[in-house]
């Protein structure tokens, strides 16, 4: 008998502590996950079923032991193996890991919710995803099998949790797991490459597409047309996946090939229309060039994805007519509001060092915008609604030093920490950097 039962004890191989097995909380192809107790604290234990070949068991054990020894990458998202465990009188082995907080829901559950997270929260989730995989790849590791089952999200904070880290291994190393067909890179599906950091980048872009556009980037009319009840034409699910996601993939919004557009009732149509061109261009590249040129030159690395997400965050604004949340596109300033169909008044922009922030409620200026490495992500200014005048916004000094405001024909004025400034066209100095506020489409003040 290899399965564990409630009340069984397993011993940690390095720490030599005993855990008491509790209820079963999950099950997969390789094994079962149990709640476990150690001196009053709750953990999770994954226990493996014997593989068909003893050599595979040895490979899994060695890989897990290496992950335990190396320790978690420097990002809190990974629910990482703490120690290997064995049980007296039971064949097999497993590992102990932290128990995931109850605040997390599956990625799929979040996408299917009646009220999806707002733009700021979607971006926060995206940034956490990108940063977590960047930390993994920097450590010389790759995940190999990113899918809906092992990615969890806290919709209230934007935190992510990545489980099943027994899939992790050295970049391009030998593995028993290739991935999940719907989410793996085409070259892996075609058995032309092993899982690696480069194939992870494809899967990461795919998950970001799901996050922002609520659909699969290759699942369109061509895929729909492949479902047939004709005996002579019917493809198995595996054949269909291999054909459309591996051998003949076509991006649903490929600008040069419209044969695989989303089906008519797909939410991808609506979501695609909401985003600015610079953001959509990242996904066009990921699923055109990134498929035909599957290397670090063809695919978008984490730094490029991160930069695009930060720029998207700085583009959030509100329609001046109905206050619906929108995303400002500098290349399409006359775009009508998705809700009321009117063309909003151009927003006020804060411009510094070549980048711009739409000054809508909730926007922030950080040390990153000023390229002040000593300040990092510290918030220096935050935009707030003016409760006395609907539609007007104020900018609060959240830093430790005063700002200098330059007005034509007047002496410079100071905005002390915690004080607020009426947002209007003006020039400021913040953290020794020149900052201008101006209306989109107009020249900044001199």
N, C-alpha and C positions, 0 to 999 in steps of 0.2 A: 504494500500500500504506500502510495507516494503523496496523496492529497493530505493537507493538514486539516485538523478538526478544531473546533472551539475548545480552548483549554490546553491545547498542545503548547509545548515550549520549544523555542528555537534559540540557538546560542550564536551571538556575534563572534566572528572568527578573530577579529583583532582586539576588540574591547572586552571580550569574554563575558559580556552581560547576557542575561536571559530575558527574552520577551515572551509574553503570554499571548497566544493567538486568540483573537476575538472573531467578530462576524466577517463574512465575505463582503467586500465592497466593489469588486470588479473582476472581470474575467476576459482573457484574450486568447489568441491562438497559441501563445507560448506558455501561459501559466495563469495563476489566480492571485489576486491582490486581497490581502486581509488587513483588517484593523488589528493593531497589536499594542500591548501595554508594557511599558518599562518604568517601574518605580512610580506609577501614577501618571506618567506622561503617555500620550497617544502617538503612535507612529503607524506607518504602513509597511507591510512585508509583501513582496512579490515572490511567489514560490513557483518554480519551473516544473513543468511536466517533462519526463524524460524524452529526449529527442530520439528519432528513429535510428540515428547513428551516434554511438558513444563519442566519436570524434567531434561531433557538433556540440555536444554538452561541454566537452573540454574547451572548445573555442569560445563558447558563451561565457563560461566561468572565468577564463583567462581575461577576456575583454572586460567583464564586469570588475574583476579585481583590479585591473589597471585604472578604470574610472574611479574606483574608491580611492586608490593610492594617489591619483593626480589631483583629486578634489574638484569641486564645482567651479566652472568658469566664473569670472567676476561679474555675474549678473544674477539677481535674486529670482529670476523667472524659472530657473531650472530646478525641478524637484529631483535632486541628485542622490545617487546611492551613497549611503553613509558607511555601510559595512556589509560584508557577506555573512549569510546565516546558514546554519545546518541544524538538523533535528535528529536527536538520537532515536534510532529505530525506524527512521524514514529514509528511503532512497531520495536523492535529489538535493537541491540547494536553492537558495534564494538570496535576496538582499533586502536590507531595511532602508527606508527613506522617510523624510518628513511627511506628515499627513497634510494634504492640500486643504487650505481653508475653505469653509463652506460658502464664502462669498463668491467663489468662482463658479461660472457656468460654462458649458461647452461653447466653443466658437460657433457651432451650428445652431445651438439654442439661441445665442445672441442674435444671429442673422435672421432667425425666424420670428423674433419677438414682434409684437404688434406696434411697439414704439421703439425704433432703433435708436442708438445713442446719437447725440447731436454731432455736428461737424468737429467741434473741439475734442470731444471724447473719442471719436473715430481716429482722429489724428494722434491723440495720446496713445491709443492702443497700437497704432501703426508704428510709432516711434519706439515703443517698448519692444515690439516684435523685431524691428530692425536692430536695435541695440543688443538684444539678447543673442541674436545669431552672429552679430559682429564679434561679440565676446567669445563665442564658441569658435569661430573661424580663426580669430587671432591666436587662440590656444592651439592651433593646428588640428582641430577636430571638425567633424561634420556630423549632421544629425541623421541624414539618410532617409528618414521616413516621416516627413511632416504631413499630417493629415488631420481630419476633423476630430478624431478620437483622442489625440494627444495634445491638443492646443485648447487651453481654457482661458477665460477672460473675466475680469471683474468690471462690469459695465459702469459701475459707479465711480471707480478710480482710474480706469484704464490700465491697471496692472494685468500682466499675463502670467500664466503658469504653464510650463511645458513639462509634460510627464513622459513616461516610457523612455527614459534616457538610456536604457540598455541598448537602444538603437545607435547611440553615439559611438563613433570610432575615429581612428586617425584618418586624415584626409586622403582619400583614394585607396585606403587599406582594404584587406580582405574582409568580407561581411557575408552573413547569412541572409540579411534583409536588403532587398533592393528598394523597397518603398511600396506605396499604394498607387495603383495604376492611374487613378484619376489625378493624382497630385505629383507624380514623379516626372522628371525631365524626359523629353522625347528620346534623347540618345540612350538613356538608361532603359527605357521601355524596349528599344530596338536592340538591346544587348551590345551596344557599341561603346559603352563607358560604364565604369563603376561609380557608385555614389561618391560625391566629393563636395567640397565647398562650392564649386562652380555649379553643380546640379542643385545644391541647396538654394543658390541664388534664384534659380528658376522657380523653385517651389515657394520661396519667400515672396517673389513678385506675384505669383499666382494667388497666394493668400491675401496679399494687399489688394489685389483686384477684387477678390471676394468681399473684402472688408468695405471697400468704397463703392463698388458697383453691383454687389449682391448677385453674382453669378459667376460661372466658370468662363474664363477667357476664350476657350476653344469650343464651347458647347452652344452651337447655333443651329441654323436650318439644315446644314449638311448632316449633322448628327441626328436630328429629328427625322430626316428623310431616310436614314439607314434602318430605322425600326420598321420591320415588315413582317407580316404574318405569312407571306408567300414562302412555302417550303424551300423553293430554289434560291431565294434571295435572303433569307433570314440569317443574320449574324448572331453568334453568341455574344454575351456581354463582353467577354474578354476580347473577341475579335473586333468588336465595335470600338472599344477603348484603344486597342493597338492601332487601328486604322486612323482614327480621328485625333488621338492625342499623342500618337507615336510616329506613325509612318507618313501621314498626310495632314498634319495640323495646320489649321487656318484660323487666325485671330478673328474674333467676331466683329471687330472694328478696324480690320486691315484697310488702310486708305487706298490700296491698289488692287484689292481683291474682295469684292463684295459678296462672294458666293455663300458665306457662312455667317450672315448677319444673325443677331439674336432673333428668336421666334417672336411673333407679333406681340404677345402678352408678357414678354420677359421684363422684369423690373430694370434690367440693364439699360434699356432704352432711356428711361427717365433719369436714372442716376448718371449715366454718361453725359447727358445734356446739362447737368448742373455744374460740372467741374471746368476750371479754366484750361486753356489749351496746353500750357506748359506742363500741367500735371498729367493730362491724358497722353501727352507725347512720351512720357516715361514708359507707359504700358504698351504703346504702339511699338516702341523699340524692344521692350522685353519679349514681346510675342510675335515679332517679325524677325529682326536682326538677331535677337536672343535665341531664336530657334534655329535659324540657318547658320549662325556663327556661335556655337555653344562653348564659349570660352570667356575669360575675364575681360576681353576686349569687346565682346558682343553683348554680354549681360551687364546689368546695372549692379555695381557693387554697393555695399551698405552706405558708404559716404554720399553717393549720388542720391540714393533713395531718401536718406535722412535730410539732405538739403532740400529736396522737393517737398517733403512733408512739412518742414519748417516754413518754407515759402507759402505753402497752402494755408498753414495756420495764420500767417500774416495777411491772408486774403479774405478772411471772414468779415462780412459786414451785414447790414440790414437794409431792406428795401425802404426807401424814404416814404413810400405810400402806405404799405400794409405791415411793415416791420418783419416780414418773413426773412429768415436767415438765408444769405446768399454767399457766393464766392466771387470776388472781384477778378475779372480777367482783363489785364491791361491791353491785350490784343483784341478785345471785343468789348469796348467800354459802353457801347449802346445796347448791350443785351437786355432784353426785357426780363422782369421778375417772373420767376416760374409760377408764382402764386396768383398775383393780381394782373399780370401781363402788361403792366406799365413799365416805362423805362425810368429807373430811379435817378435821382440827382447824383452827380459824380461824388464819390466819397472824399473826405480829407485824408491825405497820406502823410505819414512821417517818413522822411527819406534821410538815410545816413549811410555813407560808404557804399553807395550804389544800390542799396536795397531799400524797399518800401514796405511800410506796415499800414494797413487800413485802420484808421482810428475809430473803430466801433467799440461799443461796450465789451469789456473782457479782454481787449488787446493788451499786450505787454511789450515793453522794451527791456531787453536783457543785456547782460555783458556780452553775450554771443553776437548780438547785432552790432555792438560797438567794437567787436574784435578785441575786447579787453579780457585777455585770458585769465587774469587774476580774479575777475568777477564771475566768469563762467556763466551759469544759467541764473544768476542772481537777478531778480526783478528790480529794475531801476525806475520804471514808470508803469502805471496801470491806468487804463481808460475806464471811467465810470460814467454812468448816466447822471445827468443833471436833473434831480428831482423837481426843481422849480420850473424848468422849461423843457417840455417833452421834445425829444429829437435832438437836444443839445447834449454834448458830452464834455467831460472834464478829464484832465490828465493829472493823476496824483504822483507826487515825488515819493517813491518807495525806497530810495537809496539813502545813503548816509551823508551825502554832500549836497549843497545847494546847486540849483541850476541858474544859469544866467540867461535872461531873455532880452533880445535886441529888437527894439521897435524903432521904425524910421522917425528921426527927429526927436527922439526921447533918450533920456539917460538909461543905461541898462538896468533892468530890475532883477531881483533875486526871487527864486521860488525855493523856500526852505524845505527840508525833509518833512513829510506828512502833509504839506500844503498842496493845493490844487491849482491848476492853470486851465483857463477856458481854452478849449481847442479851437484855434483859428489860424489863418496863415501868419506865420511868425518864424523867426530864426532863434535857436537856442544853443547853448553849450552845455552838454551833459557829459560828465566824466572826461572832460578835456576834448570832447569830440563835437564838431559842428553838426547840428541837427536842424532840418527845416520841416515845417508843416505847410502844406499847400494843397489846393484842391486838385484832384486828378484831372489831367489834361491841361493844366496851367503851369507856367514856369514857377519854380520855387522863389521866394523872396530873396533879394540880393543880400 
